[in-house]
Amino acid sequence: MIPQISQAEWRIMKLLWNKSPRTSNEIIDLLDQDENVDWNPKTIKTLLNRLVNKGALAFDKEGRSYLYYPKVDESECRRAERKSFLGRVYSGALKPMLAAFIEDEQLTKDDIEELKRILEEKEEKK
């Protein structure tokens, strides 16, 4: 079962999917360098604990440090998030969501060709 991960928790998960294990101090330092994040260390440690409690992260204790690492796969989390979004916002209807994204975004010719290729492959599999 893939746990529900909040927007703030995603930031931490991305750091750990990119490289793990990491200590809480490493995570705090990396987030401190991110100009889009203004969290104090206690907030980050709270988020780490939440992710551990949800089963998204685990840790190994090494001396006085905790080395955190993901227990869930990034692609599985992305898939669960897509399904959740589709259900919440579009009542599970894929066509209206795809149409809205295609209409709202500026697509290059390469983007359009790639979308056609994906749809043709999907059609061939049926």
C-alpha positions in Angstrom: 0.0 0.0 0.0 1.4 3.4 -1.0 0.9 6.0 1.7 -0.6 9.4 0.9 2.2 12.0 0.8 1.6 15.7 1.4 3.2 18.4 -0.8 5.7 19.2 1.9 6.6 15.5 2.4 7.2 15.2 -1.4 10.1 17.6 -1.1 11.8 15.3 1.4 11.0 12.2 -0.5 12.5 13.6 -3.7 15.8 14.3 -1.8 15.9 10.7 -0.6 14.9 9.2 -3.9 17.7 11.2 -5.5 20.3 9.9 -2.9 19.9 7.9 0.2 20.5 7.3 3.0 20.8 10.8 4.4 20.9 12.1 7.9 18.3 14.6 9.1 21.1 17.3 9.2 21.9 16.6 5.5 18.2 17.0 4.6 17.9 20.1 6.7 21.0 21.6 5.0 19.7 20.8 1.5 16.3 22.3 2.2 17.9 25.3 3.7 19.6 25.9 0.4 16.3 25.7 -1.4 15.0 29.3 -1.8 11.4 28.0 -2.1 11.5 26.4 1.3 11.5 28.3 4.6 11.2 25.6 7.2 12.9 25.4 10.6 14.7 22.2 11.5 12.0 21.1 13.9 9.4 21.2 11.0 11.7 19.1 8.9 12.2 16.5 11.7 8.4 16.4 12.2 7.9 15.7 8.5 10.5 13.0 8.6 8.7 11.4 11.6 5.4 11.5 9.7 6.9 9.8 6.7 8.4 7.1 8.9 5.0 6.6 10.6 3.3 6.4 7.2 5.7 3.7 6.1 7.2 5.9 3.3 10.6 6.1 5.1 12.7 4.0 7.3 15.9 4.7 9.1 19.0 3.0 10.5 20.5 4.4 13.7 24.3 5.0 13.4 25.7 6.4 16.6 23.7 9.5 17.4 22.5 9.9 13.8 19.6 8.5 12.0 20.1 7.6 8.3 16.8 7.9 6.4 15.9 6.1 3.2 12.7 5.5 1.2 10.7 2.4 1.7 8.4 3.2 -1.3 9.3 3.5 -5.0 9.1 6.9 -6.6 7.3 5.6 -9.7 4.7 3.8 -7.5 4.1 7.0 -5.5 3.7 9.0 -8.7 1.2 6.5 -10.0 -0.8 6.6 -6.8 -0.7 10.4 -6.9 -2.0 10.5 -10.5 -4.8 8.1 -9.6 -5.7 10.2 -6.6 -5.7 13.4 -8.6 -7.8 11.9 -11.4 -10.4 10.7 -8.9 -10.5 13.9 -6.8 -10.6 16.4 -9.6 -12.0 14.6 -12.6 -14.2 11.9 -10.9 -11.9 9.3 -12.4 -12.6 10.4 -16.0 -9.4 10.4 -18.0 -10.6 12.0 -21.3 -11.6 15.4 -19.8 -8.4 15.6 -17.8 -6.2 14.9 -20.8 -8.2 17.3 -23.0 -7.9 20.0 -20.3 -4.1 19.5 -20.0 -3.7 19.5 -23.8 -5.8 22.6 -24.3 -4.1 24.5 -21.4 -0.4 23.7 -22.3 1.8 25.0 -25.1 2.7 21.9 -26.9 5.6 21.8 -29.4 5.4 19.7 -32.6 7.7 17.2 -30.9 5.3 17.0 -27.9 2.3 16.3 -30.2 4.3 13.7 -32.2 5.2 12.0 -28.9 1.6 12.0 -27.7 0.5 10.5 -31.0 3.1 7.8 -30.7 2.0 6.9 -27.2 -1.6 6.7 -28.3 -0.8 4.5 -31.3 1.3 2.1 -29.1 -1.7 1.9 -26.7 -4.1 1.2 -29.5 -1.8 -1.6 -30.9 -1.8 -3.3 -27.5 -5.6 -3.7 -27.5 
